């Protein structure tokens, strides 16, 4: 038994709660799906009109093995293929292509549509179809008018074989959805590992997981315990989601991810309570709040659910280590200045006057602000905009109406 409850009661409670939740989700899904699909179709039609300057009509073509086809392969759903839309004017003359694509953001796939004019070789329009990035931070590609304007009228220089490379920002498309592996990435295993440690650190770059980063980093011990617990949950969830991604229906994936995450959070909570009860008490409700840490859910949605287990493990390792590093950096500074100690050992001696504010909530904001300023300065000096190149599917540059 655990906390006085027999094992059969725990199993029964979880089974009943899961069954009721599943039934409710299915009922609502059956009602909502037709309306959701209708809305997506309307958004797509409006986007095609926007990027191709309102064509009279358009045909839907499918990208199969890098080439265009008028019909999808037998047994493959349309939604599992990248689509290209060929627009025509009133005289039934082709006016351009609308090409969809996507790139993993931090939260989810950023889906875009580009208008391309084969005659001039220019990208003549761009619109974001779907983005779940953090408002004000990750939605620049959608809401910053100056940035969006830079994506228009880009010349797609042609070579002699009429293969069309298009210059794109980092959020442009670099993968083709398939029949199981949802993307063909250009990233390497090494990049998947080191990305989250520094270049895309979840706390210092993406500002995710700030609740524990601000609340429990008043000592190194608390920071270490929270960082390790979060690392364990992220790793376990990523491995499980990646292993069973083919069996999780797309429509209920979020519920499944949260259930998996909550399972590992419960395990971490019980282990901390048994092994380090004092730290468990100090962390309080913030252990349970790991369930709603958007860093963890975001990696399941954007990465683990679309990659093999080995790559998901590397991504979870890098992101988890990056989170742990950020927590330890903040915890070290706050404990050192707020108590004059490090892991409980005196550093500055008895004559040091502690900065009490550093172990209070304002100290968390102050420390984070200094680190963000330093990271912004460093990135500004070391990173430049890197244009990515992707070739158009074979036939986009040369296809004409039959």
C-alpha positions as MATLAB code, in Angstrom:
seq = 'XXXXXXXXXXXXXXXXXXXXXXXXXXXXXXXXXXXXXXXXXXXXXXXXXXXXXXXXXXXXXXXXXXXXXXXXXXXXXXXXXXXXXXXXXXXXXXXXXXXXXXXXXXXXXXXXXXXXXXXXXXXXXXXXXXXXXXXXXXXXXXXXXXXXXXXXXXXXXXXXXXXXXXXXXXXXXXXXXXXXXXXXXXXXXXXXXXXXXXXXXXXXXXXXXXXXXXXXXXXXXXXXXXXXXXXXXXXXXXXXXXXXXXXXXXXXXXXXXXXXXXXXXXXXXXXXXXXXXXXXXXXXXXXXXXXXXXXXXXXXXXXXXXXXXXXXXXXXXXXXXXXXXXXXXXXXXXXXXXXXXXXXXXXXXXXXXXXXXXXXXXXXXXXXXXXXXXXXXXXXXXXXXXXXXXXXXXXXXXXXXX';
ca = [
       0.000    0.000    0.000;
       0.946    3.645   -0.496;
      -0.254    6.221    2.034;
      -2.843    3.775    3.340;
      -4.517    3.071   -0.015;
      -4.478   -0.544   -1.231;
      -2.995   -1.254   -4.651;
      -6.294   -2.423   -6.134;
      -7.903    0.898   -5.245;
      -5.105    2.870   -6.920;
      -5.415    0.823  -10.110;
      -9.226    1.052  -10.105;
      -9.185    4.816   -9.544;
      -6.738    5.416  -12.386;
      -8.660    3.092  -14.725;
     -12.030    4.718  -14.014;
     -10.625    8.255  -14.271;
      -8.835    7.408  -17.519;
     -11.922    5.747  -18.980;
     -14.190    8.689  -18.146;
     -11.666   11.196  -19.497;
     -11.246    9.174  -22.690;
     -14.993    8.891  -23.239;
     -15.477   12.620  -22.769;
     -12.656   13.420  -25.195;
     -14.093   11.080  -27.851;
     -17.575   12.612  -27.572;
     -16.248   16.155  -27.910;
     -13.903   15.123  -30.732;
     -16.726   13.636  -32.794;
     -18.585   16.914  -32.512;
     -15.622   19.218  -33.100;
     -13.659   17.466  -35.865;
     -15.890   18.473  -38.823;
     -15.848   22.108  -37.740;
     -12.088   22.095  -37.193;
     -11.452   20.633  -40.654;
     -13.812   23.149  -42.255;
     -11.982   26.001  -40.540;
      -8.575   24.685  -41.649;
      -9.794   24.384  -45.220;
     -11.072   27.959  -45.130;
      -7.778   29.233  -43.697;
      -5.794   27.363  -46.345;
      -7.979   28.677  -49.177;
      -7.607   32.240  -47.898;
      -3.829   31.785  -47.597;
      -3.565   30.514  -51.182;
      -5.539   33.529  -52.362;
      -3.176   35.765  -50.393;
       0.154   34.368  -51.587;
      -0.963   33.949  -55.227;
      -2.938   37.202  -55.484;
      -6.386   35.579  -55.707;
      -6.152   33.024  -58.546;
      -9.374   32.061  -60.333;
      -8.854   28.422  -59.324;
      -6.112   26.057  -58.258;
      -5.195   22.378  -58.505;
      -3.822   20.357  -55.607;
      -0.617   18.441  -56.315;
       1.210   16.061  -53.971;
       4.929   15.773  -53.286;
       5.981   12.120  -53.535;
       9.675   11.233  -53.476;
      10.574   14.830  -54.263;
       8.363   15.093  -57.360;
       4.831   16.354  -58.010;
       1.879   14.026  -58.548;
      -1.750   14.829  -59.257;
      -3.013   12.031  -57.006;
      -1.650   10.651  -53.725;
      -0.183    7.133  -53.702;
      -2.610    4.355  -52.952;
      -3.068    3.793  -49.251;
      -1.540    7.128  -48.216;
      -3.765    9.798  -46.678;
      -3.687   13.269  -48.212;
      -2.930   14.852  -44.847;
       0.272   12.788  -44.601;
       1.705   14.324  -47.782;
       3.136   17.729  -48.511;
       0.867   19.560  -50.927;
       1.598   22.111  -53.626;
      -1.160   24.237  -55.124;
      -0.963   25.350  -58.765;
      -3.003   28.511  -59.366;
      -4.631   29.572  -62.643;
      -6.064   32.860  -63.875;
      -9.400   33.338  -65.672;
      -7.825   32.171  -68.947;
      -6.688   28.927  -67.303;
      -3.048   29.981  -67.502;
      -0.835   29.009  -64.543;
       0.033   32.013  -62.376;
       2.206   30.369  -59.729;
       2.582   27.775  -57.035;
       1.598   27.890  -53.388;
       3.999   25.613  -51.503;
       3.333   24.498  -47.933;
       5.944   23.402  -45.476;
       7.010   23.542  -41.880;
       9.912   23.712  -39.486;
      10.057   22.570  -35.858;
       9.709   25.552  -33.559;
      10.203   25.105  -29.844;
       6.566   24.400  -29.034;
       5.371   22.747  -32.228;
       5.714   22.731  -35.996;
       5.476   26.188  -37.582;
       3.520   25.656  -40.805;
       3.841   28.179  -43.612;
       2.749   28.648  -47.206;
       4.830   30.410  -49.853;
       3.733   31.838  -53.179;
       6.208   31.227  -55.997;
       6.178   32.708  -59.495;
       8.108   30.406  -61.930;
       8.299   33.170  -64.532;
      10.203   35.660  -62.400;
      11.781   33.093  -60.115;
      10.609   34.997  -57.036;
       8.914   34.143  -53.784;
       5.964   36.512  -54.078;
       4.141   35.821  -50.846;
       4.410   34.199  -47.441;
       1.878   33.492  -44.734;
       1.975   31.521  -41.487;
      -0.696   28.836  -41.463;
      -0.167   27.580  -37.949;
       2.135   28.534  -35.076;
       2.004   27.843  -31.342;
       5.130   29.734  -30.365;
       5.293   31.964  -27.291;
       3.426   35.254  -27.943;
       5.797   38.189  -28.174;
       8.868   35.949  -28.378;
       8.374   33.248  -30.974;
       5.699   34.783  -33.188;
       7.926   37.373  -34.881;
       7.618   35.532  -38.185;
       3.867   36.076  -38.037;
       3.289   39.458  -36.406;
       6.412   41.537  -37.036;
       5.534   43.385  -40.246;
       9.143   44.372  -40.967;
      10.350   40.789  -40.608;
       7.515   39.395  -42.744;
       8.242   41.964  -45.459;
      11.758   40.558  -45.783;
      10.256   37.238  -46.939;
       8.591   38.808  -49.975;
      10.158   39.275  -53.385;
      13.094   37.014  -52.618;
      14.731   35.853  -55.823;
      14.956   32.075  -56.118;
      17.945   31.793  -58.438;
      17.596   29.005  -60.979;
      20.281   26.693  -62.214;
      20.431   25.086  -65.641;
      18.297   22.120  -64.569;
      15.550   24.436  -63.311;
      15.868   23.161  -59.776;
      14.472   25.953  -57.634;
      16.254   26.702  -54.385;
      14.386   29.225  -52.255;
      16.074   31.405  -49.700;
      14.175   31.112  -46.468;
      14.371   32.150  -42.889;
      15.099   29.465  -40.310;
      11.391   28.938  -39.731;
      10.822   27.902  -43.358;
      10.209   24.340  -44.446;
      12.894   21.696  -44.317;
      10.916   18.467  -43.999;
       8.327   16.408  -45.794;
       5.684   14.609  -43.690;
       5.636   10.895  -44.382;
       3.857    7.739  -43.445;
       5.213    7.446  -39.952;
       8.293    9.545  -39.456;
       6.798   12.984  -39.631;
       9.869   14.759  -40.829;
      13.122   14.361  -42.669;
      15.461   16.566  -40.740;
      18.655   18.270  -41.707;
      19.831   18.338  -38.101;
      22.459   15.916  -36.874;
      22.507   13.773  -33.746;
      25.236   15.991  -32.328;
      23.147   19.099  -32.940;
      20.117   17.488  -31.282;
      22.243   16.896  -28.205;
      23.999   20.243  -27.839;
      21.168   22.486  -29.055;
      19.278   22.570  -25.766;
      22.373   22.932  -23.616;
      23.260   26.418  -24.753;
      22.152   27.644  -28.186;
      18.478   26.928  -27.429;
      18.624   26.750  -23.647;
      15.019   26.397  -22.424;
      15.384   28.952  -19.623;
      17.964   31.450  -20.871;
      16.880   31.548  -24.526;
      13.264   30.371  -24.761;
      12.185   31.532  -21.286;
      10.440   28.249  -20.526;
      10.192   26.625  -17.101;
      10.441   30.008  -15.392;
       8.133   29.039  -12.529;
      10.677   26.694  -10.852;
      13.606   28.769  -12.136;
      12.363   31.784  -10.190;
      10.805   30.045   -7.197;
      13.136   27.283   -6.022;
      16.620   28.482   -7.037;
      17.343   30.174   -3.705;
      19.815   27.366   -2.907;
      22.002   25.091   -5.007;
      20.535   21.973   -3.364;
      16.979   22.934   -4.306;
      18.094   23.849   -7.823;
      19.896   20.535   -8.239;
      16.936   18.492   -6.995;
      14.441   20.303   -9.228;
      16.778   20.107  -12.214;
      17.337   16.378  -11.791;
      13.628   15.700  -11.262;
      12.766   17.646  -14.409;
      15.527   15.861  -16.334;
      14.114   12.483  -15.243;
      10.573   13.413  -16.278;
      11.711   14.817  -19.632;
      13.861   11.799  -20.439;
      11.253    9.232  -19.406;
       8.457   11.019  -21.261;
      10.515   11.460  -24.433;
      11.519    7.795  -24.514;
       7.961    6.607  -23.969;
       6.367    9.028  -26.437;
       8.938    8.232  -29.123;
       8.528    4.491  -28.577;
       4.741    4.525  -28.887;
       4.298    7.456  -31.279;
       2.855    5.246  -34.012;
       0.123    4.010  -31.691;
      -0.996    7.371  -30.275;
      -3.864    8.862  -32.333;
      -3.122   12.391  -33.439;
      -6.421   13.667  -32.067;
      -5.707   12.626  -28.455;
      -1.949   13.035  -28.433;
      -1.921   15.947  -25.949;
      -3.963   13.975  -23.409;
      -1.664   10.995  -23.876;
       1.464   13.123  -23.469;
       0.171   14.748  -20.283;
      -0.771   11.357  -18.844;
       2.737   10.055  -19.566;
       4.358   13.166  -18.107;
       2.157   13.006  -15.007;
       3.184    9.384  -14.465;
       6.873   10.261  -14.330;
       6.179   13.322  -12.166;
       4.389   11.104   -9.663;
       7.370    8.740   -9.627;
       9.774   11.659   -9.085;
       7.569   13.045   -6.309;
       7.514    9.723   -4.448;
      11.263    9.162   -4.848;
      12.151   12.646   -3.572;
       9.796   12.244   -0.611;
      11.460    8.930    0.287;
      15.116    9.842   -0.337;
      15.434   13.567    0.474;
      12.345   14.521    2.504;
      13.723   17.924    3.542;
      14.348   19.008   -0.038;
      10.991   17.520   -1.060;
       9.353   19.709    1.574;
      11.252   22.794    0.400;
      10.240   22.267   -3.215;
       6.613   21.866   -2.180;
       4.018   22.192   -4.932;
       6.624   22.915   -7.594;
       7.334   19.205   -8.026;
       3.727   18.568   -9.039;
       3.848   21.601  -11.319;
       6.446   19.844  -13.485;
       3.387   18.295  -15.155;
       2.512   21.645  -16.721;
       6.070   22.663  -17.582;
       5.641   23.697  -21.213;
       9.291   22.823  -21.892;
       8.502   19.129  -21.370;
       5.213   19.066  -23.269;
       6.761   21.134  -26.050;
       9.576   18.637  -26.622;
       7.078   15.774  -26.842;
       4.939   17.604  -29.387;
       7.719   19.116  -31.481;
      10.381   16.434  -31.323;
       9.902   13.107  -29.495;
       6.621   12.315  -31.259;
       8.315   12.721  -34.654;
      11.735   11.144  -34.118;
      13.248    7.725  -33.405;
      13.979    6.814  -29.796;
      17.722    7.473  -30.034;
      17.261   11.024  -31.332;
      14.524   11.706  -28.777;
      16.894   10.598  -26.022;
      19.617   12.943  -27.298;
      17.197   15.858  -27.470;
      15.897   15.140  -23.963;
      19.457   14.886  -22.653;
      20.487   18.203  -24.172;
      17.342   20.035  -23.082;
      17.417   18.493  -19.609;
      21.092   19.321  -19.108;
      20.465   22.853  -20.361;
      17.650   23.281  -17.855;
      19.832   21.859  -15.069;
      22.695   24.197  -15.955;
      20.402   27.233  -15.883;
      18.957   26.165  -12.529;
      22.428   25.645  -11.024;
      23.679   28.982  -12.370;
      20.793   30.829  -10.760;
      20.935   28.781   -7.561;
      24.690   29.328   -7.151;
      24.464   33.107   -7.565;
      21.451   33.471   -5.287;
      22.805   31.252   -2.500;
      26.276   32.774   -2.726;
      25.040   36.354   -2.464;
      21.972   35.674   -0.327;
      23.584   33.414    2.296;
      27.319   33.624    1.644;
      27.369   29.851    1.228;
      27.549   27.248   -1.530;
      25.823   23.911   -0.893;
      25.637   24.978    2.741;
      29.394   25.618    3.124;
      30.507   29.123    4.053;
      32.403   30.915    1.276;
      32.848   34.514    2.419;
      33.294   33.928    6.146;
      31.482   35.263    9.188;
      32.040   38.908    8.275;
      29.954   38.734    5.088;
      26.651   40.621    5.125;
      24.149   38.528    3.141;
      22.081   40.164    0.417;
      18.748   39.007    1.762;
      16.933   40.138   -1.363;
      18.726   37.449   -3.385;
      16.955   34.583   -1.582;
      13.584   36.336   -1.859;
      11.371   36.338   -4.997;
      12.798   39.660   -6.300;
      16.247   38.069   -6.254;
      15.075   35.430   -8.709;
      13.875   38.061  -11.185;
      17.045   40.118  -10.733;
      19.341   37.127  -11.288;
      17.406   35.944  -14.329;
      17.436   39.451  -15.790;
      21.225   39.710  -15.495;
      21.683   36.314  -17.151;
      19.309   37.248  -19.978;
      21.203   40.475  -20.606;
      24.468   38.559  -20.734;
      23.020   35.941  -23.078;
      21.584   38.622  -25.357;
      24.933   40.372  -25.556;
      26.763   37.111  -26.271;
      24.328   35.986  -28.977;
      24.451   39.386  -30.626;
      28.229   39.113  -30.973;
      28.468   35.491  -32.070;
      25.405   34.746  -34.162;
      24.282   36.106  -37.493;
      21.245   35.398  -39.603;
      21.780   32.162  -41.511;
      19.693   31.775  -44.640;
      18.647   28.186  -45.297;
      18.295   26.717  -48.772;
      15.739   24.171  -49.858;
      15.135   22.980  -53.373;
      11.628   23.115  -54.702;
      10.048   19.730  -55.507;
      10.967   18.627  -58.997;
       8.521   20.127  -61.467;
       7.609   23.349  -59.659;
       9.807   25.427  -61.927;
       8.820   23.849  -65.208;
       5.293   22.440  -64.849;
       2.659   23.927  -67.097;
      -1.003   23.259  -67.581;
      -1.688   20.099  -69.518;
];
